[in-house]
Amino acid sequence: MRRHSLCLHRLVLSICLLVILPGTVSPGHAAAGDPPIFDMGAPFHPVISRHGMVVSQEQLASDIGSDILRRGGNAIDAAVATGFALAVTLPQAGNLGGGGFMLVYLADENRTIALDYREMAPAAAHRKLFEDAQGGVDTDRARFSLQSSGVPGTVAGLVHALENYGSMSLKQVLKPAIKLATRGFEVTDTLSMALAWRGEQLLEDPVSATYFFQPDGAPLRVGQIWRQRDLAWSLKQIARHGARAFYRGAIAEKLVSTMEGGGGLITLEDLENYRVIERKPVYGDYRGYRIASMPPPSSGGIHLIQMLNMLETLELGDMDHNSAAYIHQLTETMRRAYADRSEYLGDPDFASVPEAKLLDKAYAARLAFSIDADVATPSADVRPGRYLPAESPQTTHFSVWDSEGNVVSNTYTLNFSFGNGKSVAGAGFLLNNEMDDFSAKPGVPNAYGLLGSDANAIAPGKRPLSSMTPTIMFKDGAPVLATGSPGGSTIITVVLQAIVNVVDFEMNIAEATSVPRFHHQWWPDVLILEPGISADTRRLLVEMGHGVSASPRLLGKLQSIEQRNGVLFGSSDPRWPGDAVAPVQ
């Protein structure tokens, strides 16, 4: 197998990042407004533990989850504690007002569960909600108004996971987050910078301005102790009354009051009707490994496995990693999968998703056969379901592994960084803008450039399509990798490359995370390359017909745990600062 030197990658990435223009961001972060950063001070080797581990995007939250494991809690207890802690320490993505997906592997039952706590459209939502008088899409209303908020699922999802699969009480796992919100914590460079980056949007909402900025409108200072009294109140309500406090109690009343005061759609009845759904994971096999991932309304699992099915027809390990030939093959695979995503994926409770057909290996083989090894296929020539057989992205991810072998892979989000920028008065948390993840109008892309069809049209009670891809990989029946990433439309391809790097190129999880990545999503017909892809490779790809983006961009924030020979290896993506691995020692 041909493999890359970490030292060489580090040098190349350092040089390339010096020339990135100050506003350049990846598709997954463009809408979110995060500044481009690469933490070159982060170690490129995995953190090791035999006793359990938590990997997230924020150190305090990871430490809280690790401490729960140390005190005898299982992976689900630690995941719930981490999720609530991130709502305090990572407000741009950690949340009470968003939603997401959790994949849980229960070792004693040898069973994997997919928890869907994605947001739902309010009852007043309708197909033409965001269309303007001229028949176009009002993107400001779809992304930055209170109407952009779906009914939040995070609180219900985390509480459901704990009550059904955890071993600790809600008060126990919430206590650390309540303490952080009440006593405060030091503002980091990362948090201060994120607030400054989205300051204009957040300051437009008087409540958010009060929560996240100083009285003169300046962002919170690095090193300042930040206390969140209203958020602490909300967390205490949840600890005392459970999810009922959020969906029927005092928090619900404050949320609805905010909606009524600003033209939002969510009502008390919408909150009372919210439900967590346990779904069957989607499964695939790749070179002797078993892949479990999230089913619809996530598109991540189906298209991750669909792309792996196509790639299994090739000997990727015989190629030079990130060579033009290698990038070309993966790009053509991505192009075909994202074309199918645009047509067939949606909430399975509202639309018929041809899951079995999309996961069919014979279908994948026909798609792979349509790829020219030397010439790019224009996206205009790729049609969804061309060979389909007849019937017979601000997001954050964290992974948790305990000493008993239980595993959690969880991705949740507000959609954009800090959601729609609007906060619930008196409750201390931001609201999502997930309604933009619906197809507001067929043929009109969302904020991440993704196209959709009637399968993802807005409807009351419906869950918007997502790219979130929490994934667990198995070998010989035992889990060997838990991974996932934020990044909007790039999430699926980021997770794909992590798996290929581990399986085909035998990289350890730190190396698999650190090497340069690339992304294509069918439409727009643009190939995005990270820094570290050589100029010669870029030139060859252009000669093959690929529309290569002019600017290098950063893709994703993988948070992963790998198990080898009973030892856990954790890696937090070095592309962005603040990420943290917290082993149990």
Secondary structure, 3 states (H helix, E strand, C coil): CCCCCHHHHHHHHHHHHCCCCCCCCCHHHHCCCCCCCCCCCCCCCCEEECCEEEEECCHHHHHHHHHHHHCCCCHHHHHHHHHHHHHHHCCCCCCCCCEEEEEEEECCCCEEEEEEECCECCCCCCCCCCECCCCCECHHHHHHCHHHCCECCHHHHHHHHHHHHCCCCHHHHHHHHHHHHHHCEECCHHHHHHHHHCHHHHHCCHHHHHHHECCCCCECCCCCEECCHHHHHHHHHHHHHCCHHHHCCHHHHHHHHHHHHHCCCCCHHHHHCCCCEEECCEEEEECCEEEEECCCCECHHHHHHHHHHHHCCCCHHHCCCCCHHHHHHHHHHHHHHHHHHHHHCCCCCCCCCCHHHHCCHHHHHHHHHCCCCCCCCCHHHCCCCCCCCCCCCCEEEEEEEECCCCEEEEEEECCCCCCCCCECCCCCCECCCHHHHCECCCCCCCCCCCCCCHHHECCCCCCCCECCCCEEEEECCEEEEEECCCCHHHHHHHHHHHHHHHHCCCCCHHHHHHCCCEECCCCCCCEEECCCCCHHHHHHHHHCCCCECCCCCCCCCCEEEEEECCEEEEEECCCCCCCEEEECC
